[in-house]
Amino acid sequence: MGVIYFLIISMFILAFALEVSSLSRKTKSLVYLGVVFTLFTLFMGLRKDSVGNDTYVYIDLFKKISTLKEYHTFSSRYETGFLIINYLISLFSESYTVYLMVTAIFVNFFAARFIYNNSVNPWLSTILYFSLGYWSLGMSSVRAALSISVVLIAFDFVKKNKILGFIATILVASTIHSGALILLFLLLIKKMKPSYRTLGRVLIGTILLYISFDYLFDFVLVIFPKYKYYLGTVYLDGNIKIASVLNLVISILILIFYQVELNSNSKSKDQESPNIFFPALLLGIVIQVLSFKFRVLDRVAQYMLISTIIILPITINKIKSKKHRTIYTVSASLVFIFYFIVIQVMRPYWYGVIPYDFFFSW
């Protein structure tokens, strides 16, 4: 847990130091994100092959591609884009540490960029990114983390209503992890406005989808036959994971907080609030509920639920009293950090990042 505590302390100390400094808001954001995500990158890239649940799987794949000097052999199990990334890295080095470092740089750069471009409170968004498991996901599932990184770029296009750019970016992300295709549904609901009526309609729609899921899944298998691989496995056994329930509860609470604060605030249209993150969060919640039927969707939901790291700071920022904003910000940071520590202590196997070890001995 030493690495975890070091990162947590570093995030808080740096946030406090920059808050009391006389630097401009832009400079504070750049310094904070630059320092923290550099640390994230170093610890992700320099980890031992035992850190992260699926790290050994991806390292084994990388070694095989490095040896064979081709990737088509594995196309039945992995997406082409992900295999090409492995192949390109193998042309420069066959070291798995180089592989982990390159992917870590990619994941953390685009996460930092996403927060810088969209968050009204970058240090709070960073703590949420860390606490809600996205940093850990980068070590547990390299493929999903890389795909999410590309999806974060897609948000820029849909915010500017550049539909073709959005579709193209999602298609690229889907060549790394096909789950990214679910983001295309965002185009159908991107103009959805926050209201209790909207939430009611989504609730009804979610119930109907949940009830009819088995029929819909049969249809999906016709289009994507490779998912037949999951038939008869634990992914479809109907057992609900505690992690999925917690993700759902946290997302719903943040959504309700956002809706309540929006209604109580006279500024119903906050210029700092990109509307796209509200429908993205709604879609993520729906997918998270459906993951109770098909566990693979739990990871797919993370593509949309990352909106929470933007929406919560926006919601707190709507509070008129500066004193109350500060209390909410500090409280949210401490609560989510505590949540993260409890998860790492009580459920270390969720991500497999504890115990952490460097690839070298010291």
Secondary structure by P-SEA (a helix, b strand, c coil): caaaaaaaaaaaaaaaaaaaccccaaaaaaaaaaaaaaaaaaaaaacccccccaaaaaaaaaaaaaaacccccccccccaaaaaaaaaaaaacccaaaaaaaaaaaaaaaaaaaaaaccccaaaaaaaaaaacaaaaaaacaaaaaaaaaaaaaaaaaaacaaaaaaaaaaaaaaacccccccccccccccccccaaaaaaaaaaaaaaaaaaaaaaaaaaaaccccccccccccccccccaaaaaaaaaaaaaaaaaaaaaaaccccccccccaaaaaaaaaaaaaaaaccccccccccccccccaaaaaaaaaaaacccaaaaaaaaaaaaaaaaaaaaaaaaacccccccccccccccc
